Each structure stands twice: as C-alpha cells, then as structure tokens.
Amino acid sequence: MTSIDLTAPRDQPHWLDVASRYRVALTLAFLVIFPWITPYEALAVNILVLGLYALGFNLVFGYTGLLSFGHAAFLGTGAYGCGIAIVSYKIGWFGAILIGTASATLLGVVMGFLAIRTRGIYFAMVTLALSMCVYYAFYQMQSLTGGENGLRGVNLQTISVLGVSLPFINPTVKYYVILAFVAVAIWLFSRILASPFGAVLEAIRENEERARACGYDVARTKLVAFIISGAFCGLAGALNAIHLSIVPIETLHYTTSGQVVMMSLLGGMGTFFGPFVGAAAFLLIEDVLAMLTSHWQLFVGIIFIVFVLFFPRGIWGSLLQWAERK
Amino acid sequence: MSDPVLVAQNIGMSFGGFVALKNVSVSFARGKLTAVIGPNGAGKSTFFNVISGALTPTAGQISFDGRDITGTPPHLFARMGIAKSFQITNVFPELTARENVRVAAQALSERFQLFRNRDSYGALIDKADALLTLVGLGARRFNRARELAHGEQRSLEIAMALAADPKLLLLDEPTAGMSPEETREMMNLIARLAEQRTIVLVEHKMKLVMGLAEHLVVLHHGELLAQGSSDDIRNNDEVKRVYLGQGAVAVGGRA
C-alpha cells in the first residue's frame, strides 16, 4: 500500500496470457502437425489417446488437487464399454464410443459417491481399492470381456463417416479420426476450466476450507469434477480400444493408474498442454529405454524421482515458469 | 436489543472431556459492532467457530434472523448471509487478489455453471475491484495473493468476506500478527466498515476494541463473564480481575 505502484493494471498483456487465450487453437494446431514429427504414426496415436487420458486425470489432480489412484478404472471401463458394444452387440463405431464414454461416466458417479468424502491418502487408497474391484469384475466376466486374454476382435477395417467410407486401418486416417474426438474433448475441457465452475475447482485446490467458507459445497463440486474427469478418461479408453483393436486386461490394472500420475507429473500438473507433453515424454522414455536395456523400468523410476524432487512443475510447467520470468 | 441479527442461546461446547464453552447466551444487535473479548483460553475462538458454523455446539441453539440454524453445514452459512474472516490468513494463495474476491462473490450465484466464460460476468469483476479498492488493495488486484504482505492478505480476506454481501460479518482477531501500523490501518478499516454493517469482532487485545465497539462481550474460562458498553466493561471489577496484570483495561480509549 505504498505510493510506488509496481503493479499497475497491465496495459500490455504478457504473450503467455495471449497464448493462454488461444490455448485450444494452439494445442489443436500442434496436434494436427504432430504425426509428421513423430517417428511412426502408431506412436502419435498412443500419445494422443494417453494425452487425453492424462488431460481428464488432470481435472481432478492438477485443477482440483485430488490424487486419485484409480483412474485406470475409467480408461478400462471406457475401453471395454466400447469394445463390448462392437464385439458382442455389433453396434456401430460411433455409438460404441459413446457407450464406452457413458459407462465410464456412470462409474464416475458410483466411485465418486463412495470416495469423495475422504481426503488425501485415504482418497488415493479408496479410489485404488475401487478400481481393483472394477478390475476383478471385468476379469471375471469372461464371456463378455475375454477375462485374462483381454477383449479381442475390436477390428474396424473401414468406418463410415456421414456416408463416406474411410479406411480406418490406415494410420493417418486413424490418427485424424481420433483427433476429431480429442479436439472436441479439448475444446470442452477448456470451456469447463474457463467457466465459473472451473474457478471453484481452483479455489478448492488452493484452499478447501476457504472455499467452503465462501459458500461452496466442496463435496458436491469435487464429485462433479470426478465424474467429468471419468468421462474424459472413458473417452480416451474407448478411442484406445478402436486404436489397438483389443482391450488388454492390463488397461484396468493399477499400474495404468500409476502411469497417468507419472504422465501428469512429467508433463506438469494443472497446465493445459502438460498432459500431452507428459504422455509424449512417458512413451518416448519407455520406447528409447526399452531399446537400450531390459531394466528400463528402473530408469523410468529414477527419472520420475528426479522430476518430483527437482522439477515438481513438470516439463511444460517448468517451461511456462521460465517463459513467465522472461 | 429489540432486533438481534444473531442469537446464541445457552451454548455449550465440549471436546471429549474438555469443556470449552459453558452456557453462553449472547444476542448480537443489528447494525452494531460487537466485540467478543477475553484472556487466553477464554473460549473466544471456539465461540467464533460456533457462531460462524465451523463447529456445531454440543448444547444450545444459534438463531439467525429468527431462524434456528444450529447444525447447518458451514458452506450454507455464507449463503444465508454470515461471512467470516479467519484468525490465520486464509486466502487462495496462487490466485490473483481479484480472482480471490471474484470467486468469493461468485458463490452467491454461479456455483455449477460449466460452460460460460467466467470473464463474461462483468458485474462480478466490477464488484471484486470495488471491494479491493474499499480495503485499499485496488492497485494490487493483479498480484497473486501469496505475493501480498501479511497485512494485505488480511485485508484481502475481509474483501472476500464482504463479497458475499453478508448481513453479518464475523472477524476473528483480524490484527493478529500485524505490525503496529498495519494494526492501525486495519482498525480504521473496521471502523469504516462498521458504519454500514453488522460486525462481530473477536479480539484478544482489549485496548483495540475499547471505544470502537458499541457492545462488548467478555468470556472467561468458557463462560460469559460480563457484557455491556466500553464504560461498563472498563469499570467492571470481575473483568479487571481476569485481565489483571495484562495492563489492558487501564489503557482504554480509541485504538
């Protein structure tokens, strides 16, 4: 409250603020050219799908401050929902993706309802336990899910888009079809973040008690965030099912829940583009290290520890911080 | 006191075997500044938490505007019109000062709006800026809350509490940990706010509220020791006795 005003209203917005305003367009522009800079297209699709998985996870982890250790349940339910619809019920690919997403959303309602009142480590444990229940449920339903062998035969040779038949087997076509879904998801995600509801999520992350004192129903807000997060991760799962033509049972394994935590931390939690950076970094590290050594997981672990200790903002978060200071 | 805004009746609060409040009955008059004072361990903070909804009393009843609100969940207190600032600085550290107040103001109307842009609610932003100016933080609105000085964060908190258009503003030791100058500014701000609002101020330092508060409530060992005007309290032998050695009563006067 001195007379020297260091912080007058910013007449000239920082270029990062401008970039942030166009974050959807910039992200999509990058994703459109992305397959041209990756070594092979299947990797680009993997990064795209897992990026969406990390994006959905980021809503609860990065923006609301809830560490869930059970998000594999959403990826897996989305994947199985979509795969079963195609394999067992011969439903069209588009309907199947919607079914997969809806199944994961529904699971979000149930899991969220049971878990949301716990906090911190207890929330992580409850979500982990519930996701293990989901794992065993799908494992046991062999006739529908293929049990241990995973669900096979989610083959889409060609898909029909508004009457036009497209060769889905072609990696480039596959990438852009999946990108169309991811694009809509990214746009929706950005709108949610920018909305008053998004502001409440940040407020809860920053200070739950204060948010409650302001008049927000913290438990209900968290529940809604958890369900939305489940929906995004479910969509990622459904897309993964048609991408891989198979749903491995490992999709539901708790290591898949751990992977998304790693991707978020690598990329930068609570940043818009971080999930895609994290997914790319994670898959590249895995790819490169697996070529060099059979003990690659050891090195992934070391890299992970280095990030947690020295770059808690992750790759993208650290870059943003560096750019902000310039 | 014909039209009390908040009435606490026979409030009792115990934690396990420990009795923090015993049979406390106080009425808070509308439009006035009431101070709740008492030495350390008097039960001031517990009483504050009870009337602000953070704790549900184990005995007695709280009514607000004539309605029994005992046991209402804390987040509904703000929506009913009871806003509070905390004893420990309690803001959203990584958000800008403006966003802190804007999100507090938003709680009245837009809690589950997912699709409109938050910047399209110009009235909320204007309200946030006006409140920041009121508490002297107008020029700091683009700073993150964690970048503000301690005293500024306390002022920010008051702006956040005001954002809910409260019928009753509860302040828990708003000058705790402040420098003398910050304390002076804060007390001036409270005096200004009290001209148009109903305020309950919980304070440890009696001299700060003497002369400023229209009504004083003194707690001691969890019980109501005395209440009345500044003069009543200053001349009360019981109060003098419990504050003896703290040198607070003798000072008196306006802070």
Interface residues (C-beta under 8 A of the other chain):
Chain A: M1 D5 T7 A8 P9 R10 R191 I192 A194 S195 P196 F197 G198 A199 V200 E202 A203 E206 N207 E209 R210 A211 R212 A213 C214 G215 Y216 D217 V218 T221 V224
Chain B: S52 P73 P74 H75 L76 F77 A78 R79 A83 K84 F86 N90 V91 F92 P93 E94 L95 E99 R102 V103 A104 Q106 A107 L108 E110 R111 F112 Q113 L114 F115 R116 N117 R118 D119 Y121 G136 L137 A139 R140 R141 F142 N143 E152 M160 A163 A164 E185
